[in-house]
């Protein structure tokens, strides 16, 4: 007759796991140097400002050209007063001149965006960040979305303050102009700050191993 096995002791401590000497070592990634961190912040702030200006030039120009084309199509199809209004507008701003200006602004805006990307790559590479293109593209995508969100949130109090002061004070027009200028400058600062933060974040995530 064999003895029954002893039941497990619930109060026994688990043995301490010993490290496996054959396990692959995880490569450590040191933090960014001050030179690399400053380069990412500068590249993000400058490049995002340039991209926002160039993108606005392209978007507004294409929108105006599209509205002009749609209105011309409606005027030619409907005729009557609509055609007369379009003819007056065309005499004031000829279609050929508007098209030339619009195309020039689109080309200039696109060139500004390309220059911003190349400038970002140059700054990052000059500050010792080898993955300059991945940092630039990833930072740009994050910064575009973040700037839309932040600008939309900050525009609400500015509009509320502007409407309140404009309704309560006599110089509402001057106040509105001043608030518009402040909002424009504030938006530029926010855009640069968001770009700098996005570029720094991506540079931190993509920093090389030791």
SVG drawing of the C-alpha trace seen along z (x, -y; Angstrom):
<svg xmlns="http://www.w3.org/2000/svg" viewBox="-34 -105 59 107">
<polyline fill="none" stroke="black" stroke-width="0.4" points="0.0,0.0 1.5,-3.3 1.3,-6.4 -1.1,-9.2 0.6,-12.3 0.7,-15.2 -1.7,-18.1 0.0,-21.3 0.7,-23.8 -1.3,-27.0 1.1,-29.0 4.2,-28.0 6.0,-30.9 6.5,-30.8 10.1,-30.3 12.0,-33.3 12.3,-33.2 15.9,-33.3 16.8,-35.3 17.5,-33.4 21.1,-34.2 20.2,-33.2 17.3,-35.7 18.0,-38.6 18.9,-41.8 16.5,-44.8 18.4,-47.7 18.3,-50.8 17.5,-54.1 19.1,-57.1 17.1,-60.4 17.5,-63.0 20.5,-65.3 19.8,-69.0 21.0,-69.7 18.6,-67.1 15.7,-68.3 16.3,-71.9 16.5,-70.9 13.1,-69.1 11.4,-72.0 12.8,-74.5 12.0,-72.3 8.5,-71.7 7.6,-75.3 9.0,-76.8 7.8,-74.0 4.3,-73.9 4.0,-77.7 5.1,-77.5 2.8,-74.5 -0.2,-76.3 0.5,-79.4 1.1,-77.5 -1.8,-75.2 -4.1,-78.2 -2.9,-79.8 -3.6,-76.7 -7.0,-76.0 -8.4,-79.5 -7.2,-79.9 -8.8,-76.6 -12.0,-77.5 -12.3,-80.9 -11.6,-79.4 -14.2,-76.7 -16.8,-79.2 -16.1,-81.3 -16.5,-78.4 -19.7,-77.3 -21.2,-80.8 -20.2,-81.1 -21.9,-77.8 -25.1,-78.8 -25.1,-82.3 -24.7,-80.8 -27.4,-78.2 -29.9,-80.5 -29.2,-83.8 -31.2,-86.9 -30.3,-88.9 -27.8,-86.3 -25.9,-86.6 -25.9,-90.4 -24.5,-90.2 -21.8,-87.8 -21.0,-90.1 -20.5,-93.0 -18.3,-91.0 -16.3,-89.8 -15.8,-93.5 -14.5,-94.3 -12.3,-91.3 -11.7,-89.6 -11.8,-85.8 -8.4,-85.5 -6.8,-87.7 -8.4,-85.8 -7.3,-82.4 -3.7,-83.6 -3.6,-85.0 -5.2,-81.8 -2.8,-79.5 0.1,-81.6 -1.0,-81.4 -1.5,-77.7 2.0,-77.2 3.5,-79.6 1.6,-77.8 2.7,-74.4 6.3,-75.6 6.1,-76.9 4.8,-73.5 7.6,-71.7 10.2,-74.1 8.9,-73.6 9.4,-69.8 12.8,-70.2 13.8,-72.7 12.5,-70.4 14.6,-67.5 17.7,-69.8 17.3,-71.0 16.8,-67.5 19.7,-66.0 21.9,-68.9 21.1,-68.3 22.0,-64.6 18.6,-63.1 19.0,-60.4 15.3,-59.6 14.5,-63.1 11.8,-62.2 9.8,-59.8 9.9,-62.4 8.8,-65.1 5.9,-63.2 4.6,-61.8 5.0,-65.2 3.2,-66.9 0.2,-64.5 -0.2,-64.9 0.3,-68.7 -2.3,-69.2 -5.0,-67.4 -4.0,-68.9 -3.8,-72.4 -7.4,-72.1 -8.7,-70.9 -6.8,-73.5 -7.6,-76.4 -11.3,-75.5 -11.4,-75.3 -9.6,-78.6 -11.7,-80.4 -14.9,-80.0 -13.8,-82.3 -12.4,-84.8 -15.7,-85.0 -17.6,-85.4 -15.4,-88.2 -15.6,-89.9 -19.3,-89.8 -19.7,-91.0 -17.4,-93.9 -18.7,-94.8 -22.3,-95.0 -21.5,-96.8 -19.0,-99.5 -19.3,-102.2 -16.0,-101.4 -17.1,-97.9 -15.5,-98.0 -12.0,-98.9 -12.3,-96.4 -13.3,-93.7 -10.3,-94.6 -8.0,-94.4 -9.4,-91.1 -9.0,-89.8 -5.3,-90.7 -4.8,-89.2 -6.6,-86.0 -4.4,-85.8 -1.2,-86.2 -2.4,-83.8 -3.3,-81.3 0.2,-81.6 1.8,-81.1 -0.5,-78.0 0.3,-76.6 4.1,-76.9 3.8,-75.5 1.7,-72.5 4.2,-71.8 7.2,-72.0 5.5,-69.6 4.6,-67.1 8.1,-67.1 9.7,-66.7 7.3,-63.8 8.1,-62.0 11.8,-62.6 11.6,-61.2 9.7,-58.1 12.0,-57.5 15.3,-58.2 18.0,-55.6 19.2,-52.9 22.5,-53.2"/>
</svg>
